[in-house]
Amino acid sequence: QSTWGRSVFHQSNTFCVNSVVCRNNITWVQPVPVPVISLRTMCSIGGALDDMGKKSVLQHYLTLEPLEELVQVMYIWIDGTGEGLRCKTKTFDFVPKSPTELPVWNYDGSSTYQAEGSNSDMFLKPVALFRDPFRRGNNKLCLCDVYKYNWVKAESNKRASCVAVMERVLEEKPWFGIEQEYTVLDRDGHPYGWPKMGYLAPQGPYYCGVGADKVYGREIAEAHYKACLYAGIKIAGTNAEVMPSQWEYQIGPCEGIDVSDHLWVSRFLLHRVAEDFGIVVSLDPKPVPGPWNGSGAHCNFSTLAMREPDGISAIEAACERLSSRHEEHIAAYDPKQGEDNKRRLTGDHETAHIDDYSSGVANRGASVRIPRHVAADKCGYLEDRRPSSNCDPYSVTERIIRTVVLGE
């Protein structure tokens, strides 16, 4: 028995129980060695690994320590759709502290809806740097502006003009906070957690809900939240939204251009986290037709004058200015100049109709809302509820500054 015991202890093979033998009132367990099957053999027997198996195998490689002086920088940019994000990685022999330390790179614009194949090179100019929550260590994420071969900004590059406008109003100290709503879907486009052959109970129990019958996709929201915090994204919070499988997180408050930079990189992180879970993220403003809330990107905004005592007069004046440029704002608030938002801004489900402008205190059915506590404090900020969830924040914030501060 002791010999058998030592044999079991020292064997490197895995054992399974073959049979139990009773002899002299002593129970003996007879183990059978199970050979270790290689990954290659396992794949040949059972086909390709499932997603969970792939992630487990990937961990081996992600934990490999690179040469100490080498880091990976992932360049991120907006493609020709004005909504999609692309990325690729470059190795450096130093740890960058600023985007200005990184070189301009290029890519094939004919594969991103941005150029013809005969003249496809596009330039990536680094503009913002963040920590990489996937590779960790000294590795970085770098948001980039996109320029054509002749250094004319790409049509999807809304950042360049936004920066120019923000620089004109530095003394106003404009603050922004954007509430990004999104919906999680299965790979077949069906809302995550919803029955395949029907609908869930009507809206009501899902907003900020708790429980497996009310919340779907919390693992995505929580993982994304931590990834943003690690990266250095200024994320303020998150919550489950009114429609099941719909979530929101908030970026800000940030001054000037920063809110848009942080929002775009937070979107990249959101898609990248969901990829790890095998789940799709949709920023469509009306992902499910019918009696369900759409998704927006409500933009909270203030200037220094609004935040000071008796700033309510500046807030009310801003509301009046916004009313005079309603059509221009609608055109700037989704990538299709208002066509996407038509499906969301119907006058129902906590929206104002797309053709009408309104403002009011604590009114979630208004175009622009003044929060109740702001009216009570007589200073603070306003909330523009019109931007769609797939908006370009550079276009949104630029349009607000032009209307409210510059009077354009």
Disulfide bonds with the S-S distance in Angstrom:
none
